[in-house]
Amino acid sequence: MFCRQLATLLEAGLTLLTSLEVIRNQLSNKRLVKAVNNLYEDVKKGKTLSESMMENKDVFPDLLINMVEAGEVSGSLDNSFEKMAYHFEKDMKLKQKVTNALMYPAIVLLVAVIVLNLLLIFVIPTFVGLFNDLGVELPPTTKFILSTSSFIKNYWSIFLLMIILISILINIYKKHHQEVYFFNIKA
């Protein structure tokens, strides 16, 4: 989004400083606003845009910085931003396709786990009495399934607590370890 907007503003004939000012007034993400403010102030002081972007590497990817530097050298900064916007849009579409492709197997796996747990909790225990009445030595696999069923039935609250805890930890990890780029803004 940042690249597309900056390319459009530069193609329209606005100066780099004016373009950065317009963009920074439209952003809502505090981290991104701070980065664009830094760019604006640095460019205003005479630094090149790529030099300023290098100081904000946590926000701007290396590929973008290198393309901006090439655009500054060649005098076609708007073209560099246009190409990067296209690249990032293509990258985002690919990520969406991969995510969509993984949804079906994830749902199937979730349903399989739920069905397996229902079998272990409700169906298998009905066979325990039958096996006890037979009075024969059970195979190790059957013993394992019966003991697993008994364990899950008796300690289901621990499993539920573990699932909730793992979900919370995954969400915390995602929040603290996600890369934030202008082309990947999450509202």
GUMIGU-458355 format. One record per residue: x, y, z of N, C-alpha, C in turn; residue number from 1; residue in one letter; chain. Coordinates in nm, 4 decimals. Example, Ala and Ser with C-alpha at 12.3 -4.5 7.8 and 13.67 -1.06 7.14 Angstrom:
<recs>
[[1.3190 -0.5690 0.7800] [1.2300 -0.4500 0.7800] [1.3200 -0.3300 0.7800] 1 A A]
[[1.2850 -0.2250 0.7080] [1.3670 -0.1060 0.7140] [1.2900 0.0030 0.7870] 2 S A]
</recs>
This chain:
<recs>
[[0.0826 -0.1180 0.0000] [0.0000 0.0000 0.0000] [0.0882 0.1261 0.0000] 1 M A]
[[0.1916 0.1235 0.0842] [0.2844 0.2366 0.0914] [0.3503 0.2599 -0.0433] 2 F A]
[[0.3980 0.1531 -0.1042] [0.4664 0.1645 -0.2341] [0.3710 0.2150 -0.3414] 3 C A]
[[0.2505 0.1618 -0.3446] [0.1521 0.2019 -0.4456] [0.1176 0.3502 -0.4292] 4 R A]
[[0.0947 0.3945 -0.3071] [0.0596 0.5347 -0.2836] [0.1752 0.6275 -0.3199] 5 Q A]
[[0.2957 0.5898 -0.2784] [0.4110 0.6756 -0.3065] [0.4378 0.6822 -0.4565] 6 L A]
[[0.4244 0.5710 -0.5254] [0.4430 0.5707 -0.6710] [0.3410 0.6608 -0.7386] 7 A A]
[[0.2160 0.6523 -0.6974] [0.1100 0.7339 -0.7573] [0.1338 0.8829 -0.7322] 8 T A]
[[0.1721 0.9162 -0.6105] [0.1954 1.0570 -0.5774] [0.3166 1.1123 -0.6527] 9 L A]
[[0.4221 1.0337 -0.6641] [0.5405 1.0789 -0.7373] [0.5118 1.0914 -0.8871] 10 L A]
[[0.4351 0.9963 -0.9421] [0.3972 1.0041 -1.0845] [0.3103 1.1262 -1.1115] 11 E A]
[[0.2334 1.1676 -1.0111] [0.1458 1.2845 -1.0264] [0.2249 1.4150 -1.0219] 12 A A]
[[0.3535 1.4054 -0.9904] [0.4369 1.5243 -0.9927] [0.4628 1.5866 -0.8570] 13 G A]
[[0.4160 1.5258 -0.7492] [0.4421 1.5784 -0.6155] [0.5868 1.5493 -0.5773] 14 L A]
[[0.6426 1.6351 -0.4936] [0.7787 1.6117 -0.4464] [0.7778 1.4963 -0.3476] 15 T A]
[[0.8962 1.4436 -0.3201] [0.9077 1.3325 -0.2260] [0.8609 1.3739 -0.0870] 16 L A]
[[0.9004 1.4924 -0.0430] [0.8587 1.5398 0.0895] [0.7075 1.5551 0.0992] 17 L A]
[[0.6458 1.6133 -0.0021] [0.5009 1.6302 -0.0019] [0.4315 1.4940 -0.0022] 18 T A]
[[0.4840 1.4014 -0.0807] [0.4260 1.2670 -0.0880] [0.4335 1.1966 0.0471] 19 S A]
[[0.5501 1.2066 0.1131] [0.5643 1.1442 0.2454] [0.4700 1.2072 0.3472] 20 L A]
[[0.4519 1.3385 0.3376] [0.3614 1.4072 0.4300] [0.2170 1.3620 0.4092] 21 E A]
[[0.1759 1.3480 0.2844] [0.0402 1.3017 0.2542] [0.0196 1.1606 0.3099] 22 V A]
[[0.1180 1.0744 0.2895] [0.1049 0.9348 0.3338] [0.1032 0.9257 0.4863] 23 I A]
[[0.1889 1.0002 0.5519] [0.1943 0.9896 0.6984] [0.0656 1.0385 0.7637] 24 R A]
[[-0.0053 1.1288 0.6983] [-0.1321 1.1767 0.7526] [-0.2455 1.0763 0.7342] 25 N A]
[[-0.2246 0.9756 0.6503] [-0.3283 0.8757 0.6231] [-0.3117 0.7476 0.7040] 26 Q A]
[[-0.1972 0.7294 0.7670] [-0.1692 0.6049 0.8378] [-0.2333 0.6028 0.9761] 27 L A]
[[-0.2686 0.4825 1.0211] [-0.3260 0.4682 1.1545] [-0.2353 0.3868 1.2468] 28 S A]
[[-0.1501 0.3027 1.1909] [-0.0588 0.2204 1.2696] [0.0530 0.3090 1.3251] 29 N A]
[[0.0668 0.3124 1.4580] [0.1621 0.4030 1.5224] [0.3061 0.3750 1.4810] 30 K A]
[[0.3397 0.2497 1.4669] [0.4760 0.2124 1.4278] [0.5073 0.2618 1.2868] 31 R A]
[[0.4122 0.2503 1.1993] [0.4320 0.2943 1.0621] [0.4366 0.4467 1.0525] 32 L A]
[[0.3521 0.5116 1.1313] [0.3529 0.6585 1.1339] [0.4890 0.7081 1.1809] 33 V A]
[[0.5433 0.6438 1.2829] [0.6750 0.6831 1.3350] [0.7826 0.6651 1.2273] 34 K A]
[[0.7774 0.5536 1.1560] [0.8769 0.5276 1.0516] [0.8674 0.6314 0.9392] 35 A A]
[[0.7465 0.6632 0.8955] [0.7295 0.7614 0.7884] [0.7678 0.9011 0.8378] 36 V A]
[[0.7397 0.9307 0.9634] [0.7856 1.0582 1.0205] [0.9376 1.0672 1.0176] 37 N A]
[[1.0046 0.9569 1.0518] [1.1510 0.9535 1.0451] [1.1997 0.9762 0.9024] 38 N A]
[[1.1330 0.9111 0.8068] [1.1697 0.9308 0.6657] [1.1541 1.0776 0.6269] 39 L A]
[[1.0417 1.1334 0.6630] [1.0122 1.2718 0.6280] [1.1187 1.3656 0.6858] 40 Y A]
[[1.1497 1.3500 0.8135] [1.2470 1.4374 0.8790] [1.3870 1.4197 0.8198] 41 E A]
[[1.4255 1.2943 0.7931] [1.5581 1.2689 0.7365] [1.5717 1.3253 0.5960] 42 D A]
[[1.4707 1.3066 0.5130] [1.4748 1.3592 0.3761] [1.4758 1.5117 0.3793] 43 V A]
[[1.4017 1.5666 0.4735] [1.3980 1.7126 0.4893] [1.5371 1.7666 0.5260] 44 K A]
[[1.6144 1.6877 0.6016] [1.7494 1.7281 0.6426] [1.8536 1.7032 0.5337] 45 K A]
[[1.8140 1.6368 0.4251] [1.9055 1.6163 0.3143] [1.9511 1.4730 0.2919] 46 G A]
[[1.9068 1.3804 0.3738] [1.9419 1.2396 0.3525] [1.8639 1.1852 0.2338] 47 K A]
[[1.9178 1.0811 0.1741] [1.8413 1.0146 0.0691] [1.7360 0.9270 0.1355] 48 T A]
[[1.6333 0.8953 0.0596] [1.5252 0.8120 0.1121] [1.5775 0.6740 0.1506] 49 L A]
[[1.6663 0.6177 0.0685] [1.7195 0.4839 0.0974] [1.8040 0.4842 0.2248] 50 S A]
[[1.8808 0.5898 0.2496] [1.9597 0.5991 0.3724] [1.8669 0.6028 0.4943] 51 E A]
[[1.7622 0.6777 0.4831] [1.6672 0.6863 0.5934] [1.5942 0.5539 0.6141] 52 S A]
[[1.5615 0.4868 0.5045] [1.4937 0.3576 0.5164] [1.5848 0.2541 0.5836] 53 M A]
[[1.7165 0.2638 0.5564] [1.8106 0.1709 0.6192] [1.8106 0.1855 0.7707] 54 M A]
[[1.7854 0.3043 0.8186] [1.7798 0.3266 0.9631] [1.6501 0.2721 1.0227] 55 E A]
[[1.5559 0.2364 0.9384] [1.4268 0.1794 0.9826] [1.4094 0.0396 0.9240] 56 N A]
[[1.5155 -0.0425 0.9325] [1.5125 -0.1766 0.8725] [1.4076 -0.2687 0.9360] 57 K A]
[[1.3648 -0.2360 1.0568] [1.2631 -0.3186 1.1202] [1.1270 -0.3007 1.0538] 58 D A]
[[1.1121 -0.1950 0.9739] [0.9853 -0.1688 0.9058] [0.9968 -0.1940 0.7555] 59 V A]
[[1.1089 -0.1562 0.6970] [1.1261 -0.1667 0.5518] [1.2160 -0.2844 0.5166] 60 F A]
[[1.1697 -0.3736 0.4292] [1.2520 -0.4884 0.3901] [1.3715 -0.4454 0.3048] 61 P A]
[[1.4761 -0.5269 0.3065] [1.5983 -0.4967 0.2318] [1.5723 -0.4797 0.0820] 62 D A]
[[1.4848 -0.5624 0.0274] [1.4544 -0.5535 -0.1156] [1.4010 -0.4154 -0.1514] 63 L A]
[[1.3122 -0.3634 -0.0697] [1.2558 -0.2304 -0.0943] [1.3642 -0.1235 -0.0844] 64 L A]
[[1.4479 -0.1348 0.0170] [1.5553 -0.0359 0.0354] [1.6483 -0.0354 -0.0855] 65 I A]
[[1.6856 -0.1535 -0.1323] [1.7751 -0.1631 -0.2487] [1.7104 -0.1081 -0.3755] 66 N A]
[[1.5810 -0.1357 -0.3933] [1.5113 -0.0834 -0.5119] [1.4976 0.0692 -0.5055] 67 M A]
[[1.4755 0.1224 -0.3870] [1.4665 0.2679 -0.3706] [1.6013 0.3302 -0.4023] 68 V A]
[[1.7080 0.2678 -0.3556] [1.8424 0.3192 -0.3835] [1.8699 0.3179 -0.5344] 69 E A]
[[1.8301 0.2113 -0.6018] [1.8477 0.2040 -0.7476] [1.7627 0.3099 -0.8178] 70 A A]
[[1.6428 0.3330 -0.7677] [1.5556 0.4351 -0.8249] [1.6110 0.5749 -0.8056] 71 G A]
[[1.6741 0.5981 -0.6922] [1.7357 0.7291 -0.6680] [1.8532 0.7525 -0.7623] 72 E A]
[[1.9338 0.6497 -0.7833] [2.0505 0.6619 -0.8710] [2.0084 0.6824 -1.0156] 73 V A]
[[1.9050 0.6084 -1.0570] [1.8622 0.6168 -1.1972] [1.7656 0.7323 -1.2233] 74 S A]
[[1.7139 0.7932 -1.1184] [1.6192 0.9032 -1.1358] [1.4777 0.8567 -1.1632] 75 G A]
[[1.4489 0.7316 -1.1359] [1.3140 0.6788 -1.1600] [1.2577 0.6173 -1.0323] 76 S A]
[[1.2514 0.6991 -0.9285] [1.2028 0.6537 -0.7990] [1.0579 0.6069 -0.8073] 77 L A]
[[0.9765 0.6783 -0.8839] [0.8359 0.6384 -0.8973] [0.8240 0.5008 -0.9613] 78 D A]
[[0.9100 0.4721 -1.0592] [0.9093 0.3424 -1.1264] [0.9502 0.2310 -1.0293] 79 N A]
[[1.0487 0.2596 -0.9440] [1.0922 0.1603 -0.8450] [0.9788 0.1272 -0.7489] 80 S A]
[[0.9083 0.2304 -0.7022] [0.7963 0.2055 -0.6107] [0.6829 0.1311 -0.6809] 81 F A]
[[0.6611 0.1605 -0.8078] [0.5572 0.0902 -0.8848] [0.5909 -0.0589 -0.8951] 82 E A]
[[0.7173 -0.0884 -0.9252] [0.7597 -0.2290 -0.9370] [0.7508 -0.3002 -0.8014] 83 K A]
[[0.7884 -0.2308 -0.6952] [0.7812 -0.2922 -0.5627] [0.6359 -0.3150 -0.5197] 84 M A]
[[0.5490 -0.2226 -0.5535] [0.4068 -0.2401 -0.5213] [0.3532 -0.3650 -0.5915] 85 A A]
[[0.3897 -0.3803 -0.7183] [0.3472 -0.4977 -0.7941] [0.4026 -0.6255 -0.7291] 86 Y A]
[[0.5297 -0.6214 -0.6913] [0.5932 -0.7373 -0.6290] [0.5235 -0.7745 -0.4976] 87 H A]
[[0.4983 -0.6758 -0.4128] [0.4372 -0.7031 -0.2827] [0.2925 -0.7486 -0.2967] 88 F A]
[[0.2208 -0.6953 -0.3947] [0.0829 -0.7392 -0.4183] [0.0814 -0.8843 -0.4648] 89 E A]
[[0.1752 -0.9185 -0.5528] [0.1857 -1.0560 -0.6015] [0.2221 -1.1501 -0.4868] 90 K A]
[[0.3123 -1.1057 -0.4018] [0.3537 -1.1838 -0.2860] [0.2363 -1.2073 -0.1906] 91 D A]
[[0.1556 -1.1037 -0.1688] [0.0402 -1.1163 -0.0790] [-0.0637 -1.2128 -0.1374] 92 M A]
[[-0.0850 -1.2066 -0.2687] [-0.1805 -1.2993 -0.3310] [-0.1334 -1.4436 -0.3162] 93 K A]
[[-0.0023 -1.4653 -0.3319] [0.0520 -1.5995 -0.3169] [0.0336 -1.6491 -0.1735] 94 L A]
[[0.0591 -1.5631 -0.0750] [0.0398 -1.6013 0.0653] [-0.1064 -1.6359 0.0928] 95 K A]
[[-0.1987 -1.5591 0.0330] [-0.3407 -1.5881 0.0518] [-0.3777 -1.7224 -0.0104] 96 Q A]
[[-0.3209 -1.7530 -0.1267] [-0.3497 -1.8815 -0.1913] [-0.2979 -1.9974 -0.1063] 97 K A]
[[-0.1781 -1.9823 -0.0518] [-0.1220 -2.0882 0.0325] [-0.2080 -2.1063 0.1571] 98 V A]
[[-0.2479 -1.9961 0.2184] [-0.3328 -2.0033 0.3379] [-0.4647 -2.0725 0.3053] 99 T A]
[[-0.5256 -2.0350 0.1938] [-0.6519 -2.0977 0.1544] [-0.6333 -2.2456 0.1240] 100 N A]
[[-0.5199 -2.2811 0.0640] [-0.4940 -2.4210 0.0313] [-0.4739 -2.5043 0.1582] 101 A A]
[[-0.4228 -2.4438 0.2627] [-0.3982 -2.5169 0.3869] [-0.5209 -2.5252 0.4772] 102 L A]
[[-0.6228 -2.4487 0.4472] [-0.7422 -2.4487 0.5324] [-0.8143 -2.5837 0.5301] 103 M A]
[[-0.8325 -2.6438 0.4129] [-0.9054 -2.7697 0.4030] [-0.8354 -2.8812 0.4814] 104 Y A]
[[-0.7047 -2.9027 0.4625] [-0.6396 -3.0075 0.5430] [-0.6455 -2.9786 0.6931] 105 P A]
[[-0.6373 -2.8528 0.7314] [-0.6438 -2.8181 0.8735] [-0.7811 -2.8520 0.9313] 106 A A]
[[-0.8861 -2.8228 0.8558] [-1.0221 -2.8538 0.9019] [-1.0423 -3.0050 0.9102] 107 I A]
[[-0.9928 -3.0781 0.8098] [-1.0046 -3.2244 0.8114] [-0.9305 -3.2825 0.9316] 108 V A]
[[-0.8109 -3.2312 0.9598] [-0.7337 -3.2781 1.0744] [-0.8074 -3.2488 1.2056] 109 L A]
[[-0.8640 -3.1292 1.2166] [-0.9394 -3.0931 1.3373] [-1.0587 -3.1858 1.3578] 110 L A]
[[-1.1336 -3.2122 1.2520] [-1.2490 -3.3022 1.2615] [-1.2035 -3.4428 1.2992] 111 V A]
[[-1.0920 -3.4884 1.2419] [-1.0401 -3.6220 1.2742] [-1.0012 -3.6314 1.4214] 112 A A]
[[-0.9379 -3.5290 1.4745] [-0.8991 -3.5287 1.6161] [-1.0228 -3.5298 1.7049] 113 V A]
[[-1.1234 -3.4518 1.6684] [-1.2469 -3.4485 1.7474] [-1.3157 -3.5849 1.7460] 114 I A]
[[-1.3257 -3.6463 1.6280] [-1.3903 -3.7782 1.6172] [-1.3109 -3.8821 1.6962] 115 V A]
[[-1.1776 -3.8764 1.6861] [-1.0946 -3.9714 1.7609] [-1.1161 -3.9562 1.9109] 116 L A]
[[-1.1215 -3.8330 1.9581] [-1.1458 -3.8103 2.1015] [-1.2846 -3.8576 2.1440] 117 N A]
[[-1.3841 -3.8327 2.0600] [-1.5192 -3.8815 2.0924] [-1.5212 -4.0339 2.1005] 118 L A]
[[-1.4512 -4.0987 2.0086] [-1.4430 -4.2448 2.0130] [-1.3736 -4.2923 2.1404] 119 L A]
[[-1.2625 -4.2270 2.1747] [-1.1875 -4.2677 2.2934] [-1.2634 -4.2408 2.4228] 120 L A]
[[-1.3445 -4.1376 2.4245] [-1.4147 -4.1012 2.5478] [-1.5474 -4.1754 2.5639] 121 I A]
[[-1.6212 -4.1935 2.4537] [-1.7566 -4.2488 2.4658] [-1.7726 -4.3917 2.4134] 122 F A]
[[-1.7050 -4.4281 2.3061] [-1.7281 -4.5588 2.2443] [-1.6400 -4.6677 2.3046] 123 V A]
[[-1.5101 -4.6430 2.3136] [-1.4163 -4.7444 2.3628] [-1.4502 -4.7904 2.5051] 124 I A]
[[-1.4877 -4.6989 2.5970] [-1.5204 -4.7469 2.7328] [-1.6339 -4.8493 2.7367] 125 P A]
[[-1.7221 -4.8490 2.6385] [-1.8308 -4.9489 2.6386] [-1.7775 -5.0896 2.6134] 126 T A]
[[-1.6589 -5.0995 2.5530] [-1.6006 -5.2305 2.5252] [-1.5180 -5.2840 2.6422] 127 F A]
[[-1.4851 -5.1996 2.7386] [-1.4014 -5.2424 2.8507] [-1.4676 -5.3576 2.9260] 128 V A]
[[-1.5950 -5.3428 2.9559] [-1.6674 -5.4499 3.0262] [-1.6677 -5.5785 2.9461] 129 G A]
[[-1.6873 -5.5693 2.8166] [-1.6882 -5.6866 2.7294] [-1.5528 -5.7569 2.7342] 130 L A]
[[-1.4453 -5.6804 2.7254] [-1.3116 -5.7400 2.7291] [-1.2812 -5.8027 2.8657] 131 F A]
[[-1.3293 -5.7397 2.9717] [-1.3071 -5.7950 3.1067] [-1.3816 -5.9270 3.1243] 132 N A]
[[-1.5040 -5.9369 3.0671] [-1.5841 -6.0594 3.0779] [-1.5217 -6.1749 3.0005] 133 D A]
[[-1.4469 -6.1429 2.8936] [-1.3851 -6.2492 2.8143] [-1.2755 -6.3209 2.8919] 134 L A]
[[-1.2055 -6.2473 2.9759] [-1.1018 -6.3072 3.0591] [-0.9797 -6.3526 2.9825] 135 G A]
[[-0.9569 -6.2970 2.8658] [-0.8391 -6.3352 2.7873] [-0.7357 -6.2229 2.7928] 136 V A]
[[-0.6128 -6.2604 2.7629] [-0.5035 -6.1629 2.7575] [-0.5213 -6.0785 2.6311] 137 E A]
[[-0.5267 -5.9469 2.6491] [-0.5467 -5.8564 2.5364] [-0.4139 -5.8223 2.4702] 138 L A]
[[-0.4174 -5.8002 2.3386] [-0.2948 -5.7595 2.2682] [-0.2480 -5.6220 2.3187] 139 P A]
[[-0.1181 -5.5925 2.3063] [-0.0639 -5.4647 2.3548] [-0.1325 -5.3420 2.2920] 140 P A]
[[-0.1675 -5.3507 2.1648] [-0.2330 -5.2381 2.0982] [-0.3689 -5.2090 2.1622] 141 T A]
[[-0.4446 -5.3134 2.1898] [-0.5758 -5.2963 2.2519] [-0.5609 -5.2412 2.3937] 142 T A]
[[-0.4613 -5.2918 2.4670] [-0.4358 -5.2393 2.6015] [-0.4023 -5.0905 2.5955] 143 K A]
[[-0.3199 -5.0538 2.4983] [-0.2807 -4.9127 2.4834] [-0.4032 -4.8257 2.4543] 144 F A]
[[-0.4888 -4.8716 2.3644] [-0.6087 -4.7944 2.3288] [-0.7014 -4.7818 2.4497] 145 I A]
[[-0.7196 -4.8891 2.5239] [-0.8063 -4.8848 2.6420] [-0.7490 -4.7930 2.7506] 146 L A]
[[-0.6177 -4.7990 2.7718] [-0.5576 -4.7123 2.8741] [-0.5598 -4.5663 2.8300] 147 S A]
[[-0.5399 -4.5411 2.7013] [-0.5485 -4.4042 2.6490] [-0.6900 -4.3509 2.6658] 148 T A]
[[-0.7873 -4.4334 2.6352] [-0.9274 -4.3940 2.6499] [-0.9588 -4.3605 2.7951] 149 S A]
[[-0.9125 -4.4449 2.8853] [-0.9368 -4.4219 3.0280] [-0.8686 -4.2941 3.0752] 150 S A]
[[-0.7462 -4.2756 3.0311] [-0.6711 -4.1552 3.0697] [-0.7399 -4.0287 3.0206] 151 F A]
[[-0.7801 -4.0265 2.8934] [-0.8458 -3.9084 2.8369] [-0.9808 -3.8840 2.9048] 152 I A]
[[-1.0539 -3.9917 2.9321] [-1.1851 -3.9763 2.9965] [-1.1706 -3.9196 3.1378] 153 K A]
[[-1.0672 -3.9623 3.2097] [-1.0479 -3.9175 3.3481] [-0.9819 -3.7805 3.3579] 154 N A]
[[-0.9011 -3.7456 3.2587] [-0.8247 -3.6205 3.2652] [-0.8549 -3.5273 3.1477] 155 Y A]
[[-0.9782 -3.5238 3.1016] [-1.0151 -3.4408 2.9868] [-0.9941 -3.2924 3.0155] 156 W A]
[[-1.0121 -3.2519 3.1409] [-0.9965 -3.1095 3.1754] [-0.8521 -3.0638 3.1563] 157 S A]
[[-0.7566 -3.1520 3.1822] [-0.6154 -3.1168 3.1611] [-0.5892 -3.0958 3.0114] 158 I A]
[[-0.6451 -3.1826 2.9272] [-0.6277 -3.1669 2.7828] [-0.6896 -3.0366 2.7332] 159 F A]
[[-0.8078 -3.0052 2.7836] [-0.8738 -2.8803 2.7447] [-0.7905 -2.7606 2.7881] 160 L A]
[[-0.7394 -2.7659 2.9101] [-0.6538 -2.6582 2.9611] [-0.5264 -2.6447 2.8777] 161 L A]
[[-0.4671 -2.7580 2.8376] [-0.3458 -2.7545 2.7544] [-0.3746 -2.6925 2.6180] 162 M A]
[[-0.4874 -2.7254 2.5579] [-0.5238 -2.6695 2.4276] [-0.5423 -2.5184 2.4386] 163 I A]
[[-0.6115 -2.4750 2.5425] [-0.6324 -2.3307 2.5634] [-0.4983 -2.2615 2.5856] 164 I A]
[[-0.4126 -2.3189 2.6687] [-0.2819 -2.2600 2.6975] [-0.1952 -2.2521 2.5713] 165 L A]
[[-0.1940 -2.3568 2.4925] [-0.1158 -2.3566 2.3684] [-0.1688 -2.2511 2.2724] 166 I A]
[[-0.3002 -2.2375 2.2626] [-0.3603 -2.1356 2.1756] [-0.3195 -1.9956 2.2198] 167 S A]
[[-0.3229 -1.9712 2.3503] [-0.2835 -1.8401 2.4026] [-0.1363 -1.8126 2.3730] 168 I A]
[[-0.0510 -1.9113 2.3944] [0.0926 -1.8934 2.3688] [0.1216 -1.8688 2.2207] 169 L A]
[[0.0506 -1.9368 2.1337] [0.0682 -1.9142 1.9894] [0.0277 -1.7727 1.9520] 170 I A]
[[-0.0838 -1.7252 2.0058] [-0.1283 -1.5877 1.9775] [-0.0301 -1.4844 2.0312] 171 N A]
[[0.0240 -1.5072 2.1507] [0.1232 -1.4149 2.2058] [0.2480 -1.4135 2.1188] 172 I A]
[[0.2925 -1.5311 2.0760] [0.4106 -1.5398 1.9892] [0.3879 -1.4649 1.8584] 173 Y A]
[[0.2699 -1.4836 1.7985] [0.2393 -1.4157 1.6725] [0.2411 -1.2637 1.6885] 174 K A]
[[0.1875 -1.2142 1.7972] [0.1823 -1.0694 1.8202] [0.3211 -1.0097 1.8361] 175 K A]
[[0.4108 -1.0821 1.9004] [0.5427 -1.0263 1.9297] [0.6477 -1.0589 1.8240] 176 H A]
[[0.6171 -1.1468 1.7309] [0.7162 -1.1861 1.6309] [0.6672 -1.1687 1.4880] 177 H A]
[[0.5737 -1.0804 1.4653] [0.5278 -1.0599 1.3281] [0.6020 -0.9430 1.2676] 178 Q A]
[[0.6362 -0.9563 1.1402] [0.7023 -0.8491 1.0680] [0.5953 -0.7520 1.0213] 179 E A]
[[0.6190 -0.6243 1.0439] [0.5227 -0.5233 1.0023] [0.5857 -0.4418 0.8912] 180 V A]
[[0.5330 -0.4548 0.7726] [0.5792 -0.3771 0.6588] [0.4618 -0.2962 0.6068] 181 Y A]
[[0.4911 -0.1948 0.5314] [0.3854 -0.1125 0.4778] [0.2962 -0.1920 0.3846] 182 F A]
[[0.3500 -0.2922 0.3181] [0.2698 -0.3679 0.2248] [0.1918 -0.4780 0.2937] 183 F A]
[[0.2043 -0.4918 0.4242] [0.1379 -0.5994 0.4972] [0.0734 -0.5438 0.6236] 184 N A]
[[0.0005 -0.4337 0.6106] [-0.0593 -0.3669 0.7260] [-0.1793 -0.4465 0.7746] 185 I A]
[[-0.1813 -0.4680 0.9056] [-0.2971 -0.5349 0.9646] [-0.3702 -0.4334 1.0490] 186 K A]
[[-0.4966 -0.4138 1.0202] [-0.5746 -0.3146 1.0932] [-0.6270 -0.3729 1.2219] 187 A A]
</recs>
